[in-house]
Amino acid sequence: MRKRSDNKEIPAPTRKFTQLVAAAESLFQRHGLQRVSVEEICRQAGVSKMTFYKYFANKVELAKHIIDNVMSQAEERYREIMECDAPFPEKMKKLIIMKMEKAEEFSFESMGELLCNPSPEIARMIQKRGKSNFKMLLDDFSRAQANGEINQKIRPELVLFILKQMTDWISDSAFLDMFDSLPDLTAEMVHFFFYGIMGDDSSKRGES
């Protein structure tokens, strides 16, 4: 049986547990963690505060549970894409679509809070998962490069570093103000990353 951060055992999930998690995820996605109270979560889930504390010590523990599930599902989908029998460019297109679909689920506010001002516990969890994901991505990009699917002149570490910097830009309000929504931001960042300032057909112009 799983244990909470206060070392108490967590009962097996029930219908009310599922309602609680679904309500919290919806509220966190729309408003972020700080603006949502335990009372609001319980009201939307249709459960009592006693039920809430039966499963979670506080809303941070609930947020960690949700984020862990979201990241696990994303990793599982990532592995399905990378292991499918398709050319690497096609895999990248699927990854872009996955990223944009996930972006549509979160408001600017909740994403900004997650990246810029998470609780220490959430920050540690994201950092730990981030290191694991970085190694997974690096291995896949290095393998693709060895197979001639990625430019041999570019280090995979540089590609991943640039991708990380792009994510960090989301914390800059001046940067966010240039876009109408997170999906718009994601689409343009991805387009710039793959095609740069030369346009989609730059590869057809030949090297100077």
Secondary structure by P-SEA (a helix, b strand, c coil): ccccccccccccccaaaaaaaaaaaaaaaccccccccaaaaaaaacccaaaaaaccccaaaaaaaaaaaaaaaaaaaaaaaaaccccaaaaaaaaaaaaaaaaaaccaaaaaaacccccaaaaaaaaaaaaaaaaaaaaaaaaaaaaccccccccaaaaaaaaaaaaaacccaaaaaacccaaaaaaaaaaaaacccccccccccccc
